[in-house]
Amino acid sequence: MLKKDMVLVPGPTPVVDSVYEALGQETMNHTDPRFAAIYKDAIEKTREMFKTDGEVFVIGGSGTVAMEMAIVNTVAAGEKILVISHGYFGDRFIKLAEAFGIEAEVLQADWGKHVDVHELDEKLAKETYKAVTITHADTSTGVAADLDLLVPAIKKHGALVILDGVCATAAIQEDMSKTYGDSDAKIDVVITGCQKAIGVPPGLAIAAFNKTALLAREQLGRVPAYYSDIYNWLPIMDDPKKYFATPPVNLIYAYNQGMKLVLEEGLEARYNRHTAFGKGIRAALETYGMKALANEEAAAPTLSCILYPEGMDDAAFRAALAEKGLIVAGALAHLQGKAFRIGHMGNTTEHMLEEALLLIGEAMNELGFSTEPSKAVKVFRKHLTGKSLSH
């Protein structure tokens, strides 16, 4: 497989040859029993990852489709949701709610910091919300939500927990069987896509509902959706030979291979690898005078938003990296031009991140900053010592 640029953005992420090879296989009829077996295997792998007592859904679409599935199948028009926002992508739930006549309120964290759980508790005590949405790792800020604090606070007040795992799934634990301090304090819905930590080309919407969330769907009766109505997909998830809407056959091949790699590495080992990569890359970039927006307590294992040292020209820096074959992402909103974002998830390897650190140091030196790339690599490696990095 010809590889050109090293793309270390928050997603899509690098795709390995075995996934491309699966993607390139002959396209079967979507009702062919051979394809149905592959699709069913992919569904079961997804169930194994989330450990839900309910149902998982793997369908054609983006993470936005999965977000819509989560909202429209659990919350009725006129009911309220609370959006916990750690950045730009948490706020997308607001527009989704508005589209279906659902009232949305926001508990906004300062960019780079966690939401105050005491403020959350006070808000939940004053108002009744059907559901609370959490972005597990916000792509704009590089902040990971603290589920150990948030989930029990939400469940204490009887709301559903809807977790947006787009930039977290397969890199940060999203175990729906886990209890957070109380037997009923569990995640009810997780939504995600395939193009980030799972390491597959974009195009699949993935959602997992537990029994509580499925009961919420039952109680709604009719919902204002067709493609996003999980009732239309339940028969397909049980028996993929049945038909509702044509699945992206080749992408299901690729996803099944991607999930095979995830489970072969082992979820715990994978979580450890991502944690080590995140800590290592941020510590290494500090030697260049760069600082992560989020402190280590709040920082995500999957990507980092890195503030520039004074005097750095964002466009010139990222253009210099692009000429060297390294692509990173610009920052969003009020941080545009003041920071860049680098992904370190999925199929990203130790070697790739070391090479990226060398290229970043070289680019900074060319732009008039003084760096020691070899020192940065040593700092990165130090954070990987003793971790499970068999990937």
JOVENVEN-V456632 format. One record per run of one state. SS is the DSSP state (@ for helix, = for strand, . for the rest). FROM is the first residue (numbers start at 1). TO is the last residue. Records with the same first field share a line. If there is no record, write none. Layout:
BEGIN
SS = FROM-TO  FROM-TO
END
This chain:
BEGIN
. = 1-5  8-16  24-32  51-54  61-62  73-79  86-87  100-102  109-116  127-130  136-136  139-142  145-146  156-159  165-188  194-203  210-210  221-229  239-248  266-266  287-290  293-298  300-302  308-313  324-325  328-328  331-332  336-338  344-349  367-372  385-391
= = 6-7  55-60  80-85  103-108  131-135  137-138  143-144  160-164  189-193  204-209  291-292  299-299  303-307  326-327  329-330  339-343
@ = 17-23  33-50  63-72  88-99  117-126  147-155  211-220  230-238  249-265  267-286  314-323  333-335  350-366  373-384
END
